[in-house]
Amino acid sequence: MPPGFGNGTSSKNNSLPHANETDEKQLNRTLAPGFRKESGSRNDSFGNGTSSKNNSLPHTSGPNEKQLNRTLAPGFRKESGSRKDSFGNGASSKYNSSPNAGRPDEKQDNGTSAPEFLKESDSRNDSSQSTRMPDDKLLDGLLAPGFDERSCLSRYRSYLFRKTSPHKPSSYLLSKLRRYEDLHKRCGPHTKPYNKAFKRLKYSHGSSGGCNYLVWIPVNGLGNRMISLASTFLYAILTDRVLLVELGNDMSDLFCEPFPNSSWMLPKNFPREVEFRSPDKRHARGYGNQLKNGIINESMESLPSYTFLNLDHSHYDLDKLSFYCNQNPTLLRKVPWLFLISDQYFAPSFFLTPTFKKEVQRMFPEKETVFHHLGRYLFHPSNEAWGLIIRFYQAYLAKADERIGLQIRVFNTKTTTVQTVLDELLKCTQKEKLLPQVDPQSPVATPSKNQRSKAILVTSLYTEFYENISSTYWAKPTVTGEVIGVYQPSHEEIQHFGDNMHNMKAWAEMYLLSLSEVLVTSAWSTFGYVAQSLGGLKPWVLYKIEQGNTRNPSCVRDLSMEPCFHFPPTYDCRTKTKMNAGSLFPYLKYCEDLDWGVKLVGDHQELQL
């Protein structure tokens, strides 16, 4: 382990409880306010950073309630009466404070109410007024003006919290987005064309209403869902289909509506006859299976009203073969309803398909910007999620001169210990000089007029990473005299599926990571993919430890900001032989973190790292 970094995990007070023992009270002692699961009386203890004997900082060092309330953003203040919220995972320590760096402060944005953020006129919801928004507010034309800003505070305010992207969307992409918005407005839920298509779906006959639909069905964790949803949206644009999403209870109120004057939500009265919960029934109605068995063919006068595209990572491959080989594209266009399920970032496949290749190249002349543009267009935090993000950002990250994000995933604690991953993380950050070195010989840093500050944001299911790094920078000053703050919004011990609040915290942490200037992510992690792509960042990727075997070096700089397509097609549809997708084109390379995965990179992939 690099000098100056202690274990931080050997003490029994620092050990994590067994995953099954983690209850609401344990979580509430360590979460920042907006991230807590709240009880009815909200009588939780005041701070993991101040009251818990298990914390690396002594409990006597924290400021009292009056001191905190004079310095914290409104959402973080303790409230009177019985509403005694606990504060945060180490972030309450005065040792972690940082000087101002000119970012939005409490007066500029309280994260929840529009009038206190920007003093706008009463005409701010008028479309003619909103068309005069500056380009940076609309992300260089990526976003359409005219939305009710109060309904989604993050849409037109995200530019205030991140640097302007050097990657500009092409004029052709912008025209395709505006065209799609018109299509969605004309054919979206509860319009006349939708009602006609809905009737045909329900009764298997009747006119399609002139509009075709693509229904996205979620599977696996939030990161997988977001990268697959962005890919599905691109497919909808390429095939002139209206995208509808089945978000379910565990994704409710995570995102704002992305399309003006319409909804992308699959209506709740959707016919139960369309069974997309059962894999067996989905596979039976899969497009590849229907082609194979002659259920769909060119000679049919009336095609089935719907079919499935099962593109998730599974042993069922018929749909993937038909989709990636683009079999019978004219036939598929005639099916009014497509139900697509995927956990993959399959957008790179369109650069391999002759039918779509020229179109996506026109849309994305910078090949490595597909998710960067589509993600920033689609995924705007809901007001509730935005409140979590902004309250945490303002309290802990806004005033730092530099923000460093560490996204750490331990895939299996039975085969790989947290300590082993921590050792590899510290090797990486020290070798690449990503974290400041501490001075083991000096108890106090040399005073400096131009003292800089850095905020280290740790996202992990576990606390050991935060505890080790924060205790190191508390115990000794940095060699350069920089002030270091270390913060972790939440640690839930295990990944929860079907839990809306868990997903909201995950979404908030992805977004916070995307606001970093420097980012370290974990191999194979779609959580990290979303953060790096939204932020336009090429991260350092921490290699996955396989069967206890580590690699030297322990991390590598990624090739691009794009997510990795974990399971790309390996069958050449034209030659009917096996192909190596990562060697076909200069803009498609094998991923650094997954040998068989591929990702989009710059056309001239001799990047200056």
CORPE-V171951 format. One record per residue. RES is the residue in three letters. SS is DSSP state (2 for helix, 1 for strand, 0 for the rest). PSI is psi in whole degrees, -180 to 180 (999 if undefined). OMEGA is omega as a letter, one per 40 degrees, with the letter a starting at -180 (* if undefined). Layout:
res=RES ss=SS psi=PSI omega=OMEGA
res=RES ss=SS psi=PSI omega=OMEGA
This chain:
res=MET ss=0 psi=142 omega=a
res=PRO ss=0 psi=148 omega=a
res=PRO ss=0 psi=145 omega=i
res=GLY ss=0 psi=-13 omega=i
res=PHE ss=0 psi=112 omega=i
res=GLY ss=0 psi=168 omega=a
res=ASN ss=0 psi=-54 omega=i
res=GLY ss=0 psi=1 omega=a
res=THR ss=0 psi=-5 omega=a
res=SER ss=0 psi=-26 omega=a
res=SER ss=0 psi=140 omega=i
res=LYS ss=2 psi=-24 omega=i
res=ASN ss=2 psi=-17 omega=a
res=ASN ss=2 psi=-6 omega=a
res=SER ss=0 psi=147 omega=i
res=LEU ss=0 psi=142 omega=i
res=PRO ss=0 psi=158 omega=i
res=HIS ss=0 psi=145 omega=a
res=ALA ss=2 psi=-35 omega=a
res=ASN ss=2 psi=-14 omega=a
res=GLU ss=2 psi=-5 omega=a
res=THR ss=0 psi=113 omega=i
res=ASP ss=0 psi=-179 omega=a
res=GLU ss=2 psi=-41 omega=a
res=LYS ss=2 psi=-39 omega=i
res=GLN ss=2 psi=-42 omega=i
res=LEU ss=2 psi=-40 omega=a
res=ASN ss=2 psi=-23 omega=i
res=ARG ss=0 psi=-13 omega=a
res=THR ss=0 psi=-5 omega=a
res=LEU ss=0 psi=147 omega=i
res=ALA ss=0 psi=154 omega=a
res=PRO ss=2 psi=-47 omega=a
res=GLY ss=2 psi=-10 omega=a
res=PHE ss=2 psi=-1 omega=a
res=ARG ss=0 psi=148 omega=i
res=LYS ss=0 psi=118 omega=a
res=GLU ss=0 psi=140 omega=i
res=SER ss=0 psi=175 omega=a
res=GLY ss=0 psi=-42 omega=a
res=SER ss=0 psi=-13 omega=i
res=ARG ss=0 psi=50 omega=a
res=ASN ss=0 psi=35 omega=a
res=ASP ss=0 psi=160 omega=a
res=SER ss=0 psi=163 omega=a
res=PHE ss=0 psi=-41 omega=a
res=GLY ss=0 psi=139 omega=i
res=ASN ss=0 psi=-30 omega=a
res=GLY ss=0 psi=-8 omega=a
res=THR ss=0 psi=-32 omega=a
res=SER ss=0 psi=-22 omega=a
res=SER ss=0 psi=132 omega=i
res=LYS ss=0 psi=-15 omega=a
res=ASN ss=0 psi=-9 omega=a
res=ASN ss=0 psi=150 omega=a
res=SER ss=0 psi=-21 omega=i
res=LEU ss=0 psi=140 omega=i
res=PRO ss=0 psi=142 omega=a
res=HIS ss=2 psi=-14 omega=a
res=THR ss=2 psi=-9 omega=a
res=SER ss=2 psi=-11 omega=a
res=GLY ss=0 psi=151 omega=i
res=PRO ss=0 psi=158 omega=a
res=ASN ss=0 psi=-179 omega=a
res=GLU ss=2 psi=-43 omega=a
res=LYS ss=2 psi=-40 omega=i
res=GLN ss=2 psi=-44 omega=a
res=LEU ss=2 psi=-44 omega=a
res=ASN ss=2 psi=-19 omega=i
res=ARG ss=2 psi=-15 omega=a
res=THR ss=2 psi=-14 omega=a
res=LEU ss=0 psi=153 omega=i
res=ALA ss=0 psi=153 omega=a
res=PRO ss=2 psi=-41 omega=a
res=GLY ss=2 psi=-11 omega=a
res=PHE ss=2 psi=-4 omega=a
res=ARG ss=0 psi=146 omega=i
res=LYS ss=0 psi=143 omega=a
res=GLU ss=0 psi=157 omega=a
res=SER ss=0 psi=177 omega=i
res=GLY ss=0 psi=-140 omega=a
res=SER ss=0 psi=0 omega=a
res=ARG ss=0 psi=72 omega=a
res=LYS ss=0 psi=85 omega=a
res=ASP ss=0 psi=144 omega=i
res=SER ss=0 psi=156 omega=a
res=PHE ss=0 psi=-74 omega=a
res=GLY ss=0 psi=169 omega=a
res=ASN ss=0 psi=77 omega=i
res=GLY ss=0 psi=-11 omega=a
res=ALA ss=0 psi=-7 omega=a
res=SER ss=0 psi=-8 omega=a
res=SER ss=0 psi=136 omega=i
res=LYS ss=2 psi=-17 omega=i
res=TYR ss=2 psi=-17 omega=a
res=ASN ss=2 psi=6 omega=a
res=SER ss=0 psi=150 omega=a
res=SER ss=0 psi=150 omega=i
res=PRO ss=0 psi=162 omega=a
res=ASN ss=0 psi=139 omega=i
res=ALA ss=0 psi=16 omega=i
res=GLY ss=0 psi=15 omega=i
res=ARG ss=0 psi=170 omega=i
res=PRO ss=0 psi=134 omega=a
res=ASP ss=0 psi=-171 omega=a
res=GLU ss=0 psi=-38 omega=a
res=LYS ss=0 psi=-30 omega=a
res=GLN ss=0 psi=-35 omega=a
res=ASP ss=0 psi=117 omega=i
res=ASN ss=0 psi=4 omega=i
res=GLY ss=0 psi=-11 omega=a
res=THR ss=0 psi=-30 omega=a
res=SER ss=0 psi=130 omega=a
res=ALA ss=2 psi=-46 omega=a
res=PRO ss=2 psi=-32 omega=a
res=GLU ss=2 psi=-11 omega=a
res=PHE ss=2 psi=-55 omega=i
res=LEU ss=0 psi=127 omega=i
res=LYS ss=0 psi=99 omega=a
res=GLU ss=0 psi=161 omega=i
res=SER ss=0 psi=168 omega=i
res=ASP ss=0 psi=-14 omega=a
res=SER ss=0 psi=16 omega=a
res=ARG ss=0 psi=-20 omega=i
res=ASN ss=0 psi=-1 omega=i
res=ASP ss=0 psi=130 omega=a
res=SER ss=2 psi=-35 omega=i
res=SER ss=2 psi=-31 omega=i
res=GLN ss=2 psi=-41 omega=a
res=SER ss=2 psi=-18 omega=i
res=THR ss=0 psi=-12 omega=i
res=ARG ss=0 psi=16 omega=i
res=MET ss=0 psi=145 omega=i
res=PRO ss=0 psi=157 omega=a
res=ASP ss=0 psi=-37 omega=a
res=ASP ss=0 psi=-30 omega=i
res=LYS ss=0 psi=-32 omega=i
res=LEU ss=0 psi=12 omega=i
res=LEU ss=0 psi=54 omega=i
res=ASP ss=0 psi=37 omega=i
res=GLY ss=0 psi=-2 omega=a
res=LEU ss=0 psi=-41 omega=a
res=LEU ss=0 psi=147 omega=i
res=ALA ss=0 psi=141 omega=i
res=PRO ss=0 psi=173 omega=i
res=GLY ss=0 psi=-6 omega=i
res=PHE ss=0 psi=153 omega=i
res=ASP ss=0 psi=112 omega=a
res=GLU ss=2 psi=-31 omega=a
res=ARG ss=2 psi=-28 omega=a
res=SER ss=2 psi=-21 omega=a
res=CYS ss=0 psi=90 omega=a
res=LEU ss=0 psi=-29 omega=a
res=SER ss=0 psi=-25 omega=a
res=ARG ss=0 psi=-49 omega=a
res=TYR ss=0 psi=13 omega=a
res=ARG ss=0 psi=-8 omega=a
res=SER ss=2 psi=-31 omega=a
res=TYR ss=2 psi=-20 omega=i
res=LEU ss=2 psi=-16 omega=a
res=PHE ss=0 psi=0 omega=i
res=ARG ss=0 psi=158 omega=i
res=LYS ss=0 psi=152 omega=i
res=THR ss=0 psi=131 omega=a
res=SER ss=0 psi=135 omega=i
res=PRO ss=0 psi=-8 omega=a
res=HIS ss=0 psi=108 omega=a
res=LYS ss=0 psi=136 omega=i
res=PRO ss=0 psi=144 omega=a
res=SER ss=0 psi=154 omega=i
res=SER ss=2 psi=-31 omega=i
res=TYR ss=2 psi=-40 omega=i
res=LEU ss=2 psi=-43 omega=a
res=LEU ss=2 psi=-41 omega=i
res=SER ss=2 psi=-37 omega=i
res=LYS ss=2 psi=-37 omega=i
res=LEU ss=2 psi=-43 omega=i
res=ARG ss=2 psi=-38 omega=i
res=ARG ss=2 psi=-41 omega=i
res=TYR ss=2 psi=-41 omega=i
res=GLU ss=2 psi=-39 omega=i
res=ASP ss=2 psi=-43 omega=i
res=LEU ss=2 psi=-45 omega=a
res=HIS ss=2 psi=-38 omega=i
res=LYS ss=2 psi=-38 omega=a
res=ARG ss=2 psi=-33 omega=a
res=CYS ss=2 psi=3 omega=a
res=GLY ss=0 psi=180 omega=a
res=PRO ss=0 psi=136 omega=i
res=HIS ss=0 psi=9 omega=i
res=THR ss=0 psi=168 omega=i
res=LYS ss=2 psi=-46 omega=i
res=PRO ss=2 psi=-39 omega=i
res=TYR ss=2 psi=-44 omega=a
res=ASN ss=2 psi=-37 omega=i
res=LYS ss=2 psi=-45 omega=i
res=ALA ss=2 psi=-37 omega=i
res=PHE ss=2 psi=-41 omega=i
res=LYS ss=2 psi=-41 omega=i
res=ARG ss=2 psi=-39 omega=i
res=LEU ss=2 psi=-41 omega=a
res=LYS ss=2 psi=-37 omega=a
res=TYR ss=2 psi=3 omega=i
res=SER ss=0 psi=25 omega=i
res=HIS ss=0 psi=174 omega=i
res=GLY ss=0 psi=171 omega=a
res=SER ss=0 psi=149 omega=i
res=SER ss=0 psi=-8 omega=i
res=GLY ss=0 psi=5 omega=i
res=GLY ss=0 psi=2 omega=a
res=CYS ss=0 psi=140 omega=i
res=ASN ss=1 psi=154 omega=a
res=TYR ss=1 psi=149 omega=i
res=LEU ss=1 psi=114 omega=a
res=VAL ss=1 psi=120 omega=i
res=TRP ss=1 psi=133 omega=a
res=ILE ss=1 psi=125 omega=a
res=PRO ss=0 psi=152 omega=i
res=VAL ss=0 psi=146 omega=i
res=ASN ss=0 psi=-161 omega=a
res=GLY ss=0 psi=173 omega=a
res=LEU ss=2 psi=-40 omega=i
res=GLY ss=2 psi=-46 omega=i
res=ASN ss=2 psi=-40 omega=a
res=ARG ss=2 psi=-42 omega=a
res=MET ss=2 psi=-41 omega=a
res=ILE ss=2 psi=-33 omega=i
res=SER ss=2 psi=-35 omega=i
res=LEU ss=2 psi=-41 omega=i
res=ALA ss=2 psi=-41 omega=i
res=SER ss=2 psi=-41 omega=a
res=THR ss=2 psi=-39 omega=i
res=PHE ss=2 psi=-41 omega=i
res=LEU ss=2 psi=-40 omega=i
res=TYR ss=2 psi=-39 omega=i
res=ALA ss=2 psi=-42 omega=i
res=ILE ss=2 psi=-43 omega=a
res=LEU ss=2 psi=-27 omega=a
res=THR ss=2 psi=10 omega=i
res=ASP ss=0 psi=45 omega=i
res=ARG ss=1 psi=153 omega=i
res=VAL ss=1 psi=123 omega=a
res=LEU ss=1 psi=126 omega=i
res=LEU ss=1 psi=145 omega=a
res=VAL ss=1 psi=136 omega=i
res=GLU ss=1 psi=93 omega=a
res=LEU ss=0 psi=-29 omega=a
res=GLY ss=0 psi=177 omega=a
res=ASN ss=2 psi=-25 omega=a
res=ASP ss=2 psi=4 omega=i
res=MET ss=2 psi=16 omega=a
res=SER ss=0 psi=135 omega=i
res=ASP ss=0 psi=32 omega=i
res=LEU ss=0 psi=-38 omega=a
res=PHE ss=1 psi=154 omega=i
res=CYS ss=0 psi=163 omega=i
res=GLU ss=0 psi=129 omega=a
res=PRO ss=0 psi=-19 omega=a
res=PHE ss=0 psi=136 omega=a
res=PRO ss=0 psi=140 omega=i
res=ASN ss=0 psi=29 omega=i
res=SER ss=0 psi=171 omega=i
res=SER ss=0 psi=148 omega=i
res=TRP ss=0 psi=2 omega=a
res=MET ss=1 psi=134 omega=i
res=LEU ss=0 psi=122 omega=a
res=PRO ss=0 psi=148 omega=a
res=LYS ss=0 psi=-18 omega=a
res=ASN ss=0 psi=22 omega=a
res=PHE ss=0 psi=139 omega=a
res=PRO ss=0 psi=134 omega=i
res=ARG ss=0 psi=-15 omega=i
res=GLU ss=0 psi=-26 omega=i
res=VAL ss=0 psi=99 omega=a
res=GLU ss=0 psi=104 omega=i
res=PHE ss=0 psi=8 omega=i
res=ARG ss=0 psi=-31 omega=a
res=SER ss=0 psi=119 omega=i
res=PRO ss=2 psi=-40 omega=a
res=ASP ss=2 psi=-43 omega=i
res=LYS ss=2 psi=-36 omega=i
res=ARG ss=2 psi=-43 omega=a
res=HIS ss=2 psi=-38 omega=i
res=ALA ss=2 psi=-34 omega=i
res=ARG ss=0 psi=13 omega=i
res=GLY ss=1 psi=147 omega=a
res=TYR ss=2 psi=-44 omega=i
res=GLY ss=2 psi=-41 omega=i
res=ASN ss=2 psi=-39 omega=i
res=GLN ss=2 psi=-36 omega=i
res=LEU ss=2 psi=-44 omega=a
res=LYS ss=2 psi=-39 omega=a
res=ASN ss=0 psi=6 omega=i
res=GLY ss=0 psi=14 omega=i
res=ILE ss=0 psi=-31 omega=i
res=ILE ss=0 psi=127 omega=i
res=ASN ss=0 psi=167 omega=a
res=GLU ss=0 psi=-26 omega=a
res=SER ss=0 psi=-8 omega=a
res=MET ss=0 psi=133 omega=i
res=GLU ss=0 psi=-37 omega=a
res=SER ss=0 psi=115 omega=a
res=LEU ss=0 psi=159 omega=i
res=PRO ss=0 psi=152 omega=a
res=SER ss=0 psi=-18 omega=i
res=TYR ss=1 psi=161 omega=i
res=THR ss=1 psi=166 omega=a
res=PHE ss=1 psi=146 omega=i
res=LEU ss=1 psi=102 omega=a
res=ASN ss=1 psi=94 omega=a
res=LEU ss=0 psi=12 omega=i
res=ASP ss=0 psi=161 omega=i
res=HIS ss=0 psi=105 omega=a
res=SER ss=0 psi=-179 omega=a
res=HIS ss=0 psi=-8 omega=i
res=TYR ss=0 psi=112 omega=a
res=ASP ss=0 psi=-5 omega=a
res=LEU ss=2 psi=-43 omega=a
res=ASP ss=2 psi=-38 omega=a
res=LYS ss=2 psi=-41 omega=i
res=LEU ss=2 psi=-45 omega=i
res=SER ss=2 psi=-40 omega=a
res=PHE ss=2 psi=-51 omega=a
res=TYR ss=2 psi=-27 omega=i
res=CYS ss=0 psi=-4 omega=i
res=ASN ss=0 psi=48 omega=a
res=GLN ss=0 psi=133 omega=i
res=ASN ss=0 psi=55 omega=a
res=PRO ss=2 psi=-36 omega=i
res=THR ss=2 psi=-40 omega=i
res=LEU ss=2 psi=-44 omega=a
res=LEU ss=2 psi=-34 omega=i
res=ARG ss=2 psi=-22 omega=a
res=LYS ss=0 psi=-12 omega=i
res=VAL ss=0 psi=119 omega=a
res=PRO ss=0 psi=-36 omega=a
res=TRP ss=1 psi=123 omega=i
res=LEU ss=1 psi=132 omega=i
res=PHE ss=1 psi=116 omega=a
res=LEU ss=1 psi=128 omega=i
res=ILE ss=1 psi=129 omega=a
res=SER ss=0 psi=151 omega=i
res=ASP ss=0 psi=18 omega=a
res=GLN ss=0 psi=155 omega=i
res=TYR ss=0 psi=86 omega=a
res=PHE ss=2 psi=9 omega=i
res=ALA ss=2 psi=-38 omega=i
res=PRO ss=2 psi=-23 omega=a
res=SER ss=2 psi=-27 omega=a
res=PHE ss=2 psi=-23 omega=i
res=PHE ss=2 psi=-9 omega=i
res=LEU ss=0 psi=-15 omega=a
res=THR ss=0 psi=119 omega=a
res=PRO ss=2 psi=-34 omega=a
res=THR ss=2 psi=-35 omega=a
res=PHE ss=2 psi=-13 omega=a
res=LYS ss=2 psi=-51 omega=a
res=LYS ss=2 psi=-37 omega=a
res=GLU ss=2 psi=-47 omega=a
res=VAL ss=2 psi=-29 omega=i
res=GLN ss=2 psi=-34 omega=i
res=ARG ss=2 psi=-39 omega=a
res=MET ss=2 psi=-38 omega=a
res=PHE ss=0 psi=76 omega=i
res=PRO ss=0 psi=-31 omega=i
res=GLU ss=0 psi=100 omega=a
res=LYS ss=2 psi=-30 omega=a
res=GLU ss=2 psi=12 omega=a
res=THR ss=2 psi=14 omega=a
res=VAL ss=2 psi=-57 omega=a
res=PHE ss=2 psi=-33 omega=i
res=HIS ss=2 psi=-44 omega=i
res=HIS ss=2 psi=-48 omega=a
res=LEU ss=2 psi=-35 omega=i
res=GLY ss=2 psi=-42 omega=i
res=ARG ss=2 psi=-24 omega=i
res=TYR ss=2 psi=-44 omega=a
res=LEU ss=2 psi=-42 omega=a
res=PHE ss=0 psi=94 omega=i
res=HIS ss=0 psi=124 omega=a
res=PRO ss=1 psi=136 omega=i
res=SER ss=0 psi=167 omega=a
res=ASN ss=2 psi=-38 omega=i
res=GLU ss=2 psi=-46 omega=i
res=ALA ss=2 psi=-39 omega=i
res=TRP ss=2 psi=-37 omega=i
res=GLY ss=2 psi=-44 omega=i
res=LEU ss=2 psi=-45 omega=a
res=ILE ss=2 psi=-50 omega=a
res=ILE ss=2 psi=-39 omega=i
res=ARG ss=2 psi=-43 omega=i
res=PHE ss=2 psi=-44 omega=a
res=TYR ss=2 psi=-47 omega=a
res=GLN ss=2 psi=-39 omega=a
res=ALA ss=2 psi=-35 omega=a
res=TYR ss=2 psi=-27 omega=a
res=LEU ss=2 psi=-26 omega=a
res=ALA ss=0 psi=-36 omega=a
res=LYS ss=0 psi=-3 omega=a
res=ALA ss=0 psi=149 omega=i
res=ASP ss=0 psi=-27 omega=i
res=GLU ss=1 psi=141 omega=i
res=ARG ss=1 psi=130 omega=a
res=ILE ss=1 psi=121 omega=a
res=GLY ss=1 psi=133 omega=i
res=LEU ss=1 psi=109 omega=i
res=GLN ss=1 psi=112 omega=a
res=ILE ss=0 psi=120 omega=i
res=ARG ss=0 psi=133 omega=i
res=VAL ss=0 psi=112 omega=a
res=PHE ss=0 psi=-38 omega=a
res=ASN ss=0 psi=106 omega=a
res=THR ss=0 psi=-14 omega=i
res=LYS ss=0 psi=-30 omega=a
res=THR ss=0 psi=-22 omega=a
res=THR ss=0 psi=120 omega=a
res=THR ss=0 psi=154 omega=i
res=VAL ss=2 psi=-38 omega=a
res=GLN ss=2 psi=-39 omega=i
res=THR ss=2 psi=-44 omega=i
res=VAL ss=2 psi=-40 omega=i
res=LEU ss=2 psi=-45 omega=i
res=ASP ss=2 psi=-43 omega=a
res=GLU ss=2 psi=-37 omega=i
res=LEU ss=2 psi=-46 omega=a
res=LEU ss=2 psi=-34 omega=i
res=LYS ss=2 psi=-44 omega=a
res=CYS ss=2 psi=-52 omega=a
res=THR ss=2 psi=-30 omega=i
res=GLN ss=2 psi=-43 omega=a
res=LYS ss=2 psi=-42 omega=a
res=GLU ss=0 psi=2 omega=i
res=LYS ss=0 psi=45 omega=a
res=LEU ss=0 psi=-30 omega=i
res=LEU ss=0 psi=142 omega=a
res=PRO ss=0 psi=145 omega=i
res=GLN ss=0 psi=148 omega=i
res=VAL ss=1 psi=156 omega=i
res=ASP ss=0 psi=102 omega=a
res=PRO ss=0 psi=-14 omega=a
res=GLN ss=0 psi=-17 omega=a
res=SER ss=0 psi=133 omega=i
res=PRO ss=0 psi=-22 omega=a
res=VAL ss=0 psi=140 omega=i
res=ALA ss=0 psi=150 omega=i
res=THR ss=0 psi=128 omega=a
res=PRO ss=0 psi=143 omega=a
res=SER ss=0 psi=140 omega=i
res=LYS ss=0 psi=-31 omega=a
res=ASN ss=0 psi=46 omega=a
res=GLN ss=0 psi=127 omega=i
res=ARG ss=0 psi=161 omega=i
res=SER ss=1 psi=147 omega=i
res=LYS ss=1 psi=138 omega=i
res=ALA ss=1 psi=126 omega=i
res=ILE ss=1 psi=116 omega=i
res=LEU ss=1 psi=119 omega=a
res=VAL ss=1 psi=125 omega=i
res=THR ss=1 psi=123 omega=a
res=SER ss=0 psi=158 omega=i
res=LEU ss=0 psi=-14 omega=a
res=TYR ss=0 psi=162 omega=a
res=THR ss=0 psi=-18 omega=a
res=GLU ss=2 psi=-36 omega=a
res=PHE ss=2 psi=-47 omega=i
res=TYR ss=2 psi=-46 omega=a
res=GLU ss=2 psi=-42 omega=a
res=ASN ss=2 psi=-49 omega=a
res=ILE ss=2 psi=-42 omega=a
res=SER ss=2 psi=-38 omega=i
res=SER ss=2 psi=-33 omega=i
res=THR ss=2 psi=-47 omega=a
res=TYR ss=2 psi=-16 omega=i
res=TRP ss=2 psi=-37 omega=a
res=ALA ss=2 psi=-34 omega=a
res=LYS ss=0 psi=150 omega=i
res=PRO ss=0 psi=165 omega=i
res=THR ss=1 psi=156 omega=i
res=VAL ss=0 psi=-36 omega=a
res=THR ss=0 psi=-7 omega=a
res=GLY ss=0 psi=8 omega=i
res=GLU ss=0 psi=145 omega=i
res=VAL ss=1 psi=127 omega=a
res=ILE ss=1 psi=128 omega=i
res=GLY ss=1 psi=138 omega=a
res=VAL ss=1 psi=129 omega=a
res=TYR ss=1 psi=143 omega=i
res=GLN ss=0 psi=117 omega=a
res=PRO ss=0 psi=-42 omega=a
res=SER ss=0 psi=162 omega=i
res=HIS ss=0 psi=113 omega=a
res=GLU ss=0 psi=6 omega=i
res=GLU ss=0 psi=-48 omega=a
res=ILE ss=0 psi=156 omega=i
res=GLN ss=0 psi=127 omega=a
res=HIS ss=0 psi=136 omega=i
res=PHE ss=0 psi=142 omega=a
res=GLY ss=0 psi=18 omega=a
res=ASP ss=0 psi=111 omega=a
res=ASN ss=2 psi=-43 omega=a
res=MET ss=2 psi=-36 omega=i
res=HIS ss=2 psi=-44 omega=i
res=ASN ss=2 psi=-34 omega=i
res=MET ss=2 psi=-41 omega=i
res=LYS ss=2 psi=-42 omega=i
res=ALA ss=2 psi=-44 omega=i
res=TRP ss=2 psi=-43 omega=i
res=ALA ss=2 psi=-41 omega=a
res=GLU ss=2 psi=-38 omega=i
res=MET ss=2 psi=-46 omega=a
res=TYR ss=2 psi=-44 omega=i
res=LEU ss=2 psi=-42 omega=i
res=LEU ss=2 psi=-36 omega=a
res=SER ss=2 psi=-13 omega=i
res=LEU ss=0 psi=3 omega=a
res=SER ss=0 psi=158 omega=i
res=GLU ss=0 psi=-30 omega=i
res=VAL ss=1 psi=137 omega=a
res=LEU ss=1 psi=134 omega=i
res=VAL ss=1 psi=128 omega=a
res=THR ss=1 psi=171 omega=i
res=SER ss=1 psi=141 omega=i
res=ALA ss=0 psi=144 omega=i
res=TRP ss=0 psi=-3 omega=a
res=SER ss=0 psi=116 omega=i
res=THR ss=2 psi=-24 omega=i
res=PHE ss=2 psi=-49 omega=i
res=GLY ss=2 psi=-36 omega=i
res=TYR ss=2 psi=-45 omega=a
res=VAL ss=2 psi=-46 omega=a
res=ALA ss=2 psi=-48 omega=a
res=GLN ss=2 psi=-38 omega=a
res=SER ss=2 psi=-42 omega=i
res=LEU ss=2 psi=-40 omega=a
res=GLY ss=2 psi=-7 omega=a
res=GLY ss=0 psi=40 omega=a
res=LEU ss=0 psi=140 omega=i
res=LYS ss=0 psi=104 omega=a
res=PRO ss=0 psi=169 omega=i
res=TRP ss=1 psi=128 omega=a
res=VAL ss=1 psi=123 omega=i
res=LEU ss=1 psi=121 omega=a
res=TYR ss=0 psi=146 omega=i
res=LYS ss=0 psi=136 omega=i
res=ILE ss=0 psi=117 omega=a
res=GLU ss=1 psi=118 omega=i
res=GLN ss=0 psi=40 omega=i
res=GLY ss=0 psi=-1 omega=a
res=ASN ss=1 psi=125 omega=i
res=THR ss=0 psi=168 omega=a
res=ARG ss=0 psi=155 omega=i
res=ASN ss=0 psi=114 omega=e
res=PRO ss=0 psi=166 omega=a
res=SER ss=0 psi=-12 omega=i
res=CYS ss=1 psi=167 omega=a
res=VAL ss=1 psi=149 omega=i
res=ARG ss=1 psi=132 omega=a
res=ASP ss=0 psi=159 omega=a
res=LEU ss=0 psi=-32 omega=a
res=SER ss=0 psi=177 omega=i
res=MET ss=0 psi=-12 omega=a
res=GLU ss=0 psi=149 omega=i
res=PRO ss=0 psi=160 omega=i
res=CYS ss=0 psi=135 omega=i
res=PHE ss=1 psi=101 omega=a
res=HIS ss=0 psi=-39 omega=a
res=PHE ss=0 psi=76 omega=a
res=PRO ss=0 psi=166 omega=i
res=PRO ss=0 psi=143 omega=i
res=THR ss=0 psi=7 omega=a
res=TYR ss=1 psi=124 omega=i
res=ASP ss=1 psi=110 omega=a
res=CYS ss=0 psi=-29 omega=a
res=ARG ss=0 psi=-48 omega=a
res=THR ss=0 psi=-10 omega=a
res=LYS ss=0 psi=42 omega=i
res=THR ss=1 psi=170 omega=i
res=LYS ss=1 psi=142 omega=i
res=MET ss=0 psi=159 omega=i
res=ASN ss=0 psi=98 omega=a
res=ALA ss=2 psi=-29 omega=a
res=GLY ss=2 psi=1 omega=a
res=SER ss=2 psi=12 omega=a
res=LEU ss=0 psi=-39 omega=a
res=PHE ss=0 psi=152 omega=a
res=PRO ss=0 psi=-19 omega=a
res=TYR ss=0 psi=8 omega=i
res=LEU ss=1 psi=113 omega=a
res=LYS ss=1 psi=157 omega=i
res=TYR ss=1 psi=143 omega=a
res=CYS ss=0 psi=147 omega=i
res=GLU ss=0 psi=-30 omega=a
res=ASP ss=0 psi=-6 omega=a
res=LEU ss=0 psi=113 omega=a
res=ASP ss=0 psi=-35 omega=a
res=TRP ss=0 psi=-7 omega=i
res=GLY ss=0 psi=159 omega=i
res=VAL ss=1 psi=157 omega=i
res=LYS ss=1 psi=155 omega=i
res=LEU ss=1 psi=138 omega=i
res=VAL ss=0 psi=178 omega=i
res=GLY ss=0 psi=153 omega=a
res=ASP ss=0 psi=-38 omega=i
res=HIS ss=0 psi=81 omega=a
res=GLN ss=0 psi=50 omega=i
res=GLU ss=0 psi=65 omega=a
res=LEU ss=0 psi=147 omega=i
res=GLN ss=0 psi=105 omega=a
res=LEU ss=0 psi=999 omega=*
